[in-house]
Amino acid sequence: MAQPLTPAFAARGLRLRLGATEVLRGLDFELRPDEPTALVGPSGAGKTSLLRLLGTALRPTGGELYVRERDVRALSAAELRELRSRIGFVHQDLTLVPGYSAASNVGLGRIGRRGFWSAVRTLLAPGQGERLEILELLERVGLAERYHAPVEQLSGGEAQRTAIARALFQEPHTLLCDEPLAAVDPTRSRDLLELLLGLARERGLTLVCSLHNLELAREFFPRLIGLRDGAIAYDGPPADLSSAAADALYAF
């Protein structure tokens, strides 16, 4: 009999306060490593804050958060950096470095796992093996021909896929994406989600994405976590989210 998978993330009474505002209030959940999950809900519900907690960029101000069975609250700064180095994060604003090529930006994916000078060398003069690996990643996301293109010349969708390739160059066990469709033409949204889900299957990645588009989240993800006012209003498969519950989630 197969053993149950260790949760990629586990939260118990998870809270986050930023200044005087409590942005997340008493969240309880476990995320399986093989279960792609979409965070949905209105703007300001706490989706980005939850992703930043999962990526260990923020620490909880209450409750418990375990990442691969490691208690985030108990980790030293060095241990947090090591854990964070295996969590790929595709930010909504992409954070690509202007003035450098798509390939150079991908090469920056391992900067958190190397010393400063090693990272500079990879940026300015990557080795043959690194160049080949970067080319293969760009090819996988459909951008091999844009290897030398400055990021300023990339379309929104191309920039998004470059950011995804950079996260993959990090060799992560987890990929967190904050509104990955924000910079993408609506006609390309399904293509990008198919790419993300395919990469997660191929590489055994835990995939968690925040999405504004509820219909696409329901179409592509087997699990939805709906946030409203910093609390979980829904957690389950998309088929069980009734129209009334969806309307309540997004009600003004």
Phi, psi and omega in degrees: 000131183293139178283143178296145180289142174294133180301139174290323178220144174219129180236139178224112181060033188294130180228151175217126176243129175243108187065233181269000186255129173270105187271338175227135191229100169064051181277135175233123177192161167230138179245121177287145181294337183254019183237093177304135187231136176252131172267122182234166181140169183290165175302139180083006182283341180114012184296311180295320178298320178294318177299319180293327173294314180299326179277001178065017172289335174238153174253146178299148173259000176191157181076196185232145174221123178245130175246113185051046177069011178257126182286110185302324182295334186266357185275144175285170179300320179293320179293324176295318178298318179296317179295316181297330182293344179254013178242108178283136182230119175258106184284156179299322180271006173070325178055035173289151184269115181294152179088355179240159183284169175302317181297317180296321178295321176298318181299338178287353183300334183259014184299329180285349182252005183227167173287168185301311185290327176295321178294320178297319180297318179297323180291315187269325184212071180295148177289170183300318180297320178293319179299318180295318180295318178296317179298318179296321178292316178296323176296319181296327179265010174082028185230024183303323183285352180256018184309311185266000185289131173300144185297336178295339181267000181275146172288171179301317179293321178294320177297320179298315180291329174295318178296324178293316178299322177298317178296323179290327178297339177291347184057057185276162167262348183223142176234118178251130183233122180262107180049062184294347181266358187299323184260012188250138173304136182307328181290342181260358186299314180297321178300317182292319178294321176299321177298312182298314180294323178295318178296320179298318178294314184298319190256003180064038183270143165283124184243124176228123181233140168267137183221136171281328185278100184295322183295319177292323177299318180292327182287323191255336189250136180284346180220136176241137168243114181265124180253140173213127180053038175079008180234160178278118179261341178205143176209111181166189180288153182298329181296336182270356179275104183289162177300321180295318180294321178296318178297319179294325180298321186256008184298144177284000000 
